[in-house]
Amino acid sequence: MKKETGILVSVVMGSDSDLPIMKEAVNILKEFGIPHEVLLTSAHRSPERTSSFAGEAAERGVKVIIVGAGAAAHLAGVIASQTHLPVIGVPIDATSLGGLDALLSTVQMPGGIPVATMAIGKAGARNAAIMAVRILALKDDGLREKLNDYVANMAKEIEKKQKNLN
Ligand code: RP5
């Protein structure tokens, strides 16, 4: 059995070329003070590393896995098939198909193995982290308060922008 690490969210990506997008998720996790890790592994280029990560994540204490991948994006699905943890997928625009390839590869999972698939790109990465925070907040009142503040701040920002328009 692998030792507990205190890490609650794993942010996994298929290539370092995904990092500029996946940083959006990492930044949100930092903002909420969520212990997290950032890992590189590929469903196709490093299948054994992917399997060991997925097989050990739960026993290491990880609660939610966020996965970003582009092109024939099988990483989230392959990880979801080897863990019972919630897996949130972020399709990345990495090819001339503009991310539609990754979206369909991530979202079209067969019944029984879910991947909670977000929007393509930065908004998807950001939402993946917020979704992870929402899941963790189910059992954490402090986190729930931070989420309420986050939402309230977004509303204030809109009002500020409105004033700037006038
Ligand atoms: C996917 O292939 C990765 O997630 C990345 O989005 C895409 C291209 O990878 P690189 O060729 O830039 O390493 O597996």
Boltz pocket constraint, residues with backbone or C-beta under 6 A from the ligand:
constraints:
  - pocket:
      binder: B
      contacts: [[A, 13], [A, 14], [A, 15], [A, 16], [A, 17], [A, 18], [A, 42], [A, 68], [A, 69], [A, 70], [A, 71], [A, 72], [A, 92], [A, 94]]
      max_distance: 6.0
